[in-house]
Amino acid sequence: MNPTLQQAARQLRLSGLLTSLDLRLQEAQTHQLPHAQFLELILQDELNVRRQRLLDKRRKLASFRDCKSLENFDWSFNPGIGRQQFYDLAAGQFIRQRRDVLLIGPPGLGKSHLAQAIGLHAIQAGFSVLYRSIFELVRELQAEASPADLDRCLARHLKPDLLIIDDMGLKTLPPKAGEILLEIILRRYENHATLMTSNRPIEEWGQLLNDAPAATAILDRFLHHAEIIQMTGRSYRLHEAVNHANKNKPSPAKPNEPPTAGAAS
């Protein structure tokens, strides 16, 4: 590669172009590409690299617990879970419309998997996403010592196009958790989309939050434009645990089985 060209590309921060330039130059010479086509190819290489870096950065900032996708979800295990409904959500229209989504059902149905998969698809569509369990969210906001720190922490939860709040209902939340969640929901209401998962019926949220008035206010805003998806079926985790136990269970000895050759009498 021409050193002057290489230096100019570095100064312009065209690292993606630099990666593929030698190959593109050989391709241009071999196929006698027109100048405009060659320029289009190397600029597209740069754009592809930048887009991939942006996706990687957004995935990191989202802080997913696991890297899940809709493609590796076992739709056949619980046929009652509507595949098309979740692919429609993954298209991101509810995010554009700044609406909310609630996935509700007993543990083990794959709510966390599906929520994170929707978040991953949203990132690929160009949206910013933040994933938090309800316990992480409350702990982070309660830990901030000064008003300025609290404002910065709140901003991290208010800014994303999609905020995913997972694991509502696993256990009773600490004091003032209702006030914290209410603050998030009120300030995101009709400004950005929020997706929540819950293992418990919404009628029990007042008990979970130890704050019935806050729970009522949260549900009033959150459910106003929300799509509620009630999920039912068998637990994946319990199914996998039973299968694992059965695989590791020793086979019963056959009656009157003769001793193997060389065995001690």
C-alpha positions, 0 to 999 in steps of 0.5 A: 500500500502507498505509505502516503495513502495509508497515512492519509487514511489513518488521519481521516480515521478510516481504519475499516477502509485500511483493513480491506484496501490491499484486497480491493486494490488487487480486485480493481486491477484484476477486474479493471473496476471503474474508479467510481465502483472502486470508491464505492466498494472501499467506502462501503467497507468503511461503513460496514466496519463502523456499523459493526463497531456501533452494534458491538458498543450498543450490545456492551452498553445494553448489559444483557445477562445472556446473548439470546436470539429469537432464532435459538428459542425453542418454540416447539416446547410451549406451542402456546407462546406465539412465535409471530407475536414476538417477531412482530415485537422484534421489528421494533414498531412498539419502540418507534411508537413509544409504547410498553410491553409486559410479559407475564407468566410463571418462571421458566417459560423463557420470558428473560430469553425473549426480552433480551432477544427483542432487545438484541433485534432492537439494537440491530435496528438502530435503537439504544437498549438497556437491560436491568433486572428489577433488583439491579435497577433498584440497587443502582439507584439506591446506592447513589450518595449525592443528588448529582450522582442520582441524576446521572444514574437516572439519566442512564435509565431514562435515555435508552430507546428501550429499557428492559426491566426483568424479573419482577416478582421473583421476591419482595423488593426492598423499601422505597423500591416502589418510589424508584420504579415509579420515577422511572416509569413516570419519566419514560411514559410516552417518551421511550418504550419500556419492556417488563417481565413479571412472574406474578400477577399485576394484582400482587405488585403492591405487595411486592413493592410494599407500596400499594399507591406507588404500584397503582400509579406505576400500573396506571402509566405503564399499562396505558399504552402497553401490550400485555402478553400472558404466557403459560406452559411448562418450565424449560428449566425444570424440564432440563433439570429432569432430563439431566438427572435422568441422564446421570442416573445409573442404569439398574443391574440386570437380574441374573447377569453373569459376571464379566470375564476377569471379574473377582469371584 
